[in-house]
Amino acid sequence: MPVDAQGPAGEPDAAVPGQRVLPHTWEEARATAFTVAGPLPALDLALAQAAGRKLAADVFALQPMPHYASSAMDGWAVAGSPPWILAEPGRRLSPGQAVPIVTGGLLPPGAKAVLRSEAGLLSTDDDGLPVLVLGGAARPGEPKNGQHIRPAGQEAAQGELLAKAGTVLNPAHISLAALGGLDTLSVLGRPAVQLVLTGDEVVQSGIPAPGRVRDAFTPQLGGVVELLGGTVVGLRRAADNLAATLEALADAEGNPADVVVTTGATGRSSADFLRPAIERMGGIFHIDGIAMRPGHPSLLAEFPDGRFLVGLPGNPLAAMVALLTVGAPLLARLGSSPMPPTFEVACGSPIKEYHGPTRIVPYRLVYGLASPCANTDSAMMRGLAAADGLMVVPPHGAKMGEALTALGLPWK
């Protein structure tokens, strides 16, 4: 990676406060964001909190499922052949005895089958004692031994594997774990993300006046972070000055966040205060600019307490490109997921040479070819809203049909 110093094996030396990291290529930025962190530790969550999380370890049944033999029908537990004398509940049945039972009820010792309620008829014997006989709805041969009985362990034996490590837990898995006797599940860590949004000119609702802009990040970023595997734990706004930026980052420090995602103030003008704030707090820069358009002034920094900061440019499309370039690999790594994959697409129309860095271009698939979207200025979102993905266009451009690297969109 292009940094000031190189280690003996050609790897970049660790960044230090004040060291200038030269702009990364798009590929280098993704690799750095993925390798700079390690997976978060696994944690145990109560079943009701574990849906949507990824298992850190195999799950085994702590008991047979079901853990006792039970009835699959409302009716009578019976032993032997009819007629059956009604026995006292809670005692072992002898041949020729029966006892009422409900669905899911504990099968009494000695019971050989369950007679459906509609298949039985209460009557009296010659001595006037109550007995159970087969009714008109009884089927031929009913009840057979074992009929309408759920044996203990029918679904799973004690110690049987219920779900493998890496499974993304859905509501059915949660119920399965409960039936297996578990109260908690060990799940992979999911990075907690604090959002810090900057900009004095931003309005949060309505139609902005000239010189003001509508807040496009608050309704958007949280959802994208969740799609990328993070959990938003808070949102803070910061005015465009150093004190407010420091205060917002300090507030983020007080929250249980693994990653701080900021918007705006990543440039080098006198009105951009994110870099000075990071330096004031002792942070180091792993990425300080990426050779790409849009999204060049993107940042990845690390604070002394181990939190990471992903600095997104203030323009909406540039911010989203930066988030998918830097934030997605970082969140994947922290969450023990693989690097978000790239793939190839065939360019759907010639793209002219561009005297500058790599371009990240929203595209639409038209008859299997990736055609650049319109309205893809760094401040625009219309092109991305219509896009099927992002394609990586080198400075020399691309020919019709040329294979280009592409990146998927997390909402597709």
C-alpha positions in Angstrom: 0.0 0.0 0.0 1.3 3.5 -0.8 2.4 4.9 2.6 5.5 6.8 3.6 7.3 3.8 5.1 7.4 0.2 4.1 8.2 -2.8 6.4 10.9 -5.3 5.4 8.4 -7.6 3.7 6.8 -4.9 1.7 3.9 -4.4 4.0 3.1 -0.9 5.2 4.3 0.0 8.7 1.6 0.8 11.2 0.4 4.4 11.0 1.3 6.8 13.8 -0.3 10.1 14.9 0.7 12.8 12.5 1.9 10.4 9.8 0.5 11.2 6.3 -0.9 8.2 4.6 -0.9 8.7 0.8 -4.1 8.0 -1.1 -5.0 4.4 -1.6 -6.3 2.9 -4.8 -9.8 1.6 -4.6 -8.6 -2.0 -4.3 -6.1 -1.1 -1.6 -8.7 0.8 0.4 -11.0 -2.2 0.5 -8.2 -4.5 1.5 -7.0 -2.1 4.2 -10.4 -1.7 5.7 -10.9 -5.4 5.8 -7.5 -6.3 7.3 -7.0 -3.4 9.8 -9.5 -4.9 12.3 -10.2 -8.3 13.8 -13.5 -10.1 14.5 -15.4 -9.0 17.5 -15.7 -11.6 20.3 -18.8 -13.8 20.4 -21.4 -13.2 23.0 -24.3 -15.0 24.6 -27.8 -13.5 23.9 -31.2 -14.4 25.3 -33.3 -16.3 22.7 -35.6 -13.3 22.2 -32.6 -11.1 21.2 -30.9 -13.6 18.9 -33.0 -13.5 15.8 -31.0 -12.2 12.8 -27.7 -12.9 14.4 -25.1 -15.4 13.3 -24.3 -18.5 15.4 -20.8 -18.6 16.8 -20.9 -22.3 17.6 -22.9 -25.4 16.8 -26.1 -25.8 18.8 -27.1 -29.1 20.3 -30.3 -30.3 22.0 -29.9 -30.3 25.8 -32.8 -32.7 26.1 -34.8 -35.1 23.9 -37.4 -33.3 21.8 -40.0 -33.8 22.9 -38.6 -34.6 26.4 -41.5 -36.9 27.3 -44.0 -39.1 25.5 -47.2 -37.2 24.8 -50.5 -37.4 23.0 -50.9 -36.0 19.5 -54.7 -35.8 19.9 -57.5 -35.0 22.4 -59.1 -38.2 23.5 -58.2 -41.2 25.7 -54.9 -42.9 26.5 -55.7 -46.6 26.3 -54.1 -49.9 27.1 -55.2 -53.2 25.6 -58.4 -53.8 23.6 -61.9 -52.3 24.1 -64.0 -51.9 26.0 -61.9 -49.9 28.5 -62.7 -49.1 32.1 -61.9 -45.5 33.0 -58.9 -45.5 35.4 -57.8 -43.0 38.0 -55.5 -40.4 36.4 -51.9 -40.5 37.3 -51.6 -44.2 37.7 -50.2 -46.9 35.4 -52.7 -48.3 33.0 -53.4 -52.0 32.9 -54.8 -53.7 29.8 -58.5 -52.8 29.4 -58.1 -49.4 31.1 -58.3 -45.8 29.7 -57.8 -42.3 30.9 -58.8 -38.9 29.3 -55.9 -37.0 27.7 -55.4 -33.8 25.8 -53.1 -32.9 23.0 -49.5 -32.6 24.4 -50.6 -34.3 27.6 -48.1 -36.6 29.4 -48.8 -40.2 28.3 -49.4 -42.3 31.4 -47.3 -45.4 32.0 -48.7 -48.5 30.4 -50.6 -46.6 27.6 -50.2 -48.2 24.2 -52.2 -45.8 22.0 -54.4 -42.7 22.0 -58.0 -43.0 20.9 -59.3 -39.9 19.2 -62.2 -38.2 21.1 -64.5 -38.5 18.1 -63.6 -42.2 17.8 -64.7 -43.1 21.3 -68.0 -43.3 23.1 -68.7 -43.3 26.8 -71.1 -46.0 27.8 -71.9 -48.4 30.7 -71.3 -52.1 31.1 -73.7 -54.7 32.3 -73.0 -53.6 35.9 -73.7 -50.0 35.1 -70.1 -48.9 35.4 -68.8 -46.3 33.0 -66.7 -47.8 30.1 -65.2 -46.5 26.9 -66.1 -48.2 23.7 -65.4 -47.5 20.0 -67.8 -45.1 18.5 -69.2 -44.9 15.0 -66.3 -42.6 13.8 -63.7 -45.2 14.7 -61.6 -46.4 11.7 -61.0 -50.1 11.1 -58.2 -51.3 13.4 -58.2 -48.2 15.5 -56.4 -47.7 17.8 -53.2 -49.3 16.7 -50.3 -49.6 19.1 -48.4 -46.3 19.1 -51.2 -44.5 17.3 -51.4 -40.7 18.0 -48.4 -40.9 20.4 -45.4 -38.5 20.1 -42.5 -40.6 21.5 -39.8 -38.8 23.6 -37.0 -37.8 21.3 -39.1 -38.1 18.1 -37.8 -34.8 16.7 -34.3 -34.9 18.1 -32.3 -36.9 20.6 -30.4 -35.3 23.5 -27.1 -34.1 22.1 -28.3 -34.0 18.5 -27.1 -31.1 16.3 -29.9 -28.5 15.9 -28.0 -25.7 14.0 -24.5 -25.3 12.7 -22.1 -22.4 13.5 -22.5 -19.6 10.9 -26.3 -20.1 10.6 -28.2 -16.8 10.5 -30.9 -17.3 13.1 -34.5 -16.9 12.0 -37.6 -17.2 14.3 -37.9 -20.9 13.6 -34.3 -21.5 14.9 -35.2 -19.5 18.0 -38.2 -21.7 18.7 -36.1 -24.8 18.0 -33.5 -23.8 20.5 -36.1 -23.2 23.1 -37.6 -26.6 22.5 -34.1 -28.0 22.8 -33.8 -26.6 26.3 -31.6 -23.6 25.6 -32.0 -20.2 27.2 -29.2 -18.4 25.4 -27.3 -18.7 22.1 -23.6 -17.8 21.4 -23.6 -15.4 18.4 -20.9 -13.6 16.5 -20.2 -10.1 17.5 -22.1 -7.4 15.5 -20.4 -4.0 15.3 -22.1 -1.2 17.1 -22.1 2.0 15.0 -22.4 5.6 16.1 -23.4 8.1 13.5 -22.0 11.7 13.6 -23.4 14.0 11.0 -21.8 17.4 10.3 -22.9 20.5 8.4 -24.3 23.9 9.4 -26.1 24.2 6.1 -28.2 21.0 6.6 -32.0 21.1 7.3 -33.8 18.0 8.5 -37.3 18.6 7.0 -39.2 20.6 4.4 -37.8 22.5 1.4 -34.5 24.2 2.1 -33.8 27.8 1.3 -31.0 28.6 -1.2 -27.7 28.0 0.3 -29.1 25.3 2.6 -29.4 21.5 1.8 -31.8 18.8 2.8 -30.4 16.1 5.2 -30.1 13.0 3.0 -28.1 11.0 5.5 -30.3 10.7 8.6 -33.1 8.7 6.8 -30.6 6.7 4.8 -27.4 5.8 6.7 -28.9 3.8 9.5 -30.6 1.4 7.2 -27.5 0.9 5.0 -25.4 0.3 8.1 -27.9 -2.4 9.2 -27.7 -4.0 5.8 -24.0 -4.1 6.0 -24.1 -6.0 9.3 -23.8 -3.1 11.8 -26.2 -2.0 14.6 -26.7 1.8 15.0 -26.5 2.7 18.6 -26.8 6.5 18.3 -26.8 9.6 16.2 -25.2 12.9 16.9 -25.0 16.2 15.0 -22.1 18.5 15.0 -21.7 22.1 13.9 -18.9 23.0 11.6 -16.3 23.9 14.2 -13.5 22.1 16.0 -15.1 22.2 19.5 -18.4 20.8 18.3 -16.7 18.1 16.3 -14.6 17.1 19.3 -17.7 17.1 21.5 -19.6 14.9 19.1 -16.7 12.4 18.9 -16.3 12.5 22.7 -20.0 11.7 23.0 -19.6 8.8 20.6 -16.7 7.6 22.8 -19.1 7.4 25.7 -21.4 5.1 23.7 -20.8 1.3 23.3 -19.7 1.9 19.6 -17.1 -0.1 17.8 -17.3 2.2 14.7 -18.0 5.9 14.3 -19.3 6.8 10.9 -19.2 10.6 10.1 -20.5 12.6 7.2 -18.8 15.7 5.8 -15.8 17.7 6.9 -13.3 15.2 5.3 -11.8 17.8 3.0 -8.8 20.0 3.7 -10.4 23.4 3.7 -10.5 25.8 6.7 -14.1 24.7 7.3 -13.3 21.0 7.6 -12.5 20.0 11.1 -12.6 16.2 11.2 -8.9 15.6 10.6 -7.8 18.1 13.3 -10.3 16.5 15.7 -9.0 13.0 15.0 -5.4 14.2 15.5 -6.4 16.0 18.7 -7.9 12.8 20.1 -4.7 10.8 19.3 -6.2 8.9 16.3 -4.2 7.4 13.5 -5.1 7.4 9.9 -5.2 4.0 8.0 -6.8 5.6 5.0 -6.4 9.3 4.2 -7.9 9.7 0.8 -8.7 7.2 -2.0 -7.8 7.6 -5.6 -11.4 7.3 -6.8 -14.2 9.6 -8.0 -16.6 10.2 -6.3 -15.5 9.7 -2.7 -11.9 10.8 -2.9 -11.7 12.5 0.5 -12.6 9.4 2.5 -11.0 8.5 5.8 -10.4 5.4 8.0 -8.9 6.2 11.4 -8.5 4.4 14.7 -8.7 5.9 18.1 -6.4 4.9 21.0 -9.4 3.1 22.6 -9.7 0.8 19.6 -12.7 2.4 18.0 -12.6 3.0 14.3 -13.8 6.0 12.4 -15.1 5.9 8.9 -15.2 9.4 7.5 -17.6 9.9 4.5 -17.6 12.9 2.2 -20.5 15.3 2.5 -22.0 14.7 -0.9 -24.6 11.9 -0.9 -23.3 9.7 -3.8 -19.7 10.2 -2.7 -20.7 9.2 0.8 -22.4 6.0 -0.3 -19.5 5.0 -2.6 -17.1 5.6 0.4 -19.3 3.6 2.7 -19.4 0.6 0.4 -15.7 0.9 -0.3 -14.4 1.3 3.3 -17.3 0.8 5.7 -18.6 -2.4 4.2 -15.3 -4.4 4.5 -14.6 -3.0 8.0 -18.1 -4.0 9.3 -17.8 -7.4 7.6 -14.5 -8.1 9.3 -15.7 -7.0 12.7 -18.8 -9.2 12.3 -16.7 -12.3 11.2 -18.1 -12.1 7.7 -16.1 -12.5 4.5 -15.0 -9.6 2.4 -17.9 -8.3 0.3 -17.3 -9.9 -3.1 -16.6 -8.2 -6.4 -17.6 -9.7 -9.7 -17.3 -8.9 -13.4 -19.8 -7.1 -15.7 -19.6 -6.4 -19.4 -19.5 -2.7 -20.1 -22.7 -1.8 -22.0 -21.4 1.3 -23.8 -18.0 2.9 -24.5 -16.6 5.1 -21.6 -14.2 7.8 -22.5 -10.7 8.2 -21.0 -10.7 10.3 -17.9 -7.6 12.2 -16.8 -7.9 11.4 -13.2 -8.4 8.5 -10.7 -10.5 5.4 -11.0 -14.3 6.1 -11.4 -16.9 4.3 -9.4 -20.0 4.4 -11.6 -23.5 3.3 -10.8 -24.8 1.0 -13.6 -28.0 -0.6 -14.8 -28.1 -4.0 -16.4 -29.7 -3.7 -19.9 -29.8 -7.0 -21.8 -27.1 -8.4 -19.6 -24.7 -5.4 -20.2 -23.8 -2.8 -17.5 -24.8 0.6 -18.8 -23.7 3.7 -16.8 -26.6 5.4 -15.1 -27.4 9.1 -15.7 -27.4 11.6 -12.9 -24.2 10.4 -11.1 -22.6 13.6 -10.0 -21.3 13.2 -6.4 -24.2 15.3 -5.0 -26.8 13.3 -6.9 -28.7 10.2 -5.8 -31.0 9.6 -8.8 -28.5 7.5 -10.6 -27.8 5.3 -7.6 -31.5 4.9 -6.9 -31.9 3.3 -10.3 -28.7 1.3 -10.2 -28.1 -2.5 -10.1 -24.5 -2.0 -8.8 -21.3 -0.1 -9.0 -18.7 -0.7 -11.7 -15.0 0.3 -11.4 -13.8 2.2 -14.4 -10.1 2.7 -14.9 -8.7 6.1 -16.0 -8.3 4.9 -19.5 -12.0 4.2 -19.8 -13.6 1.1 -21.2 -14.7 -0.4 -24.5 -18.1 -1.8 -25.3 -18.2 -5.3 -23.9 -15.0 -4.9 -21.8 -15.0 -6.8 -18.5 -15.1 -4.5 -15.5 -14.9 -5.1 -11.8 -18.2 -4.5 -10.1 -19.6 -4.3 -6.6 -23.1 -5.2 -5.5 -25.5 -2.9 -3.6 -26.5 -4.2 -0.2 -30.2 -3.4 -0.8 -30.3 -5.5 -4.0 
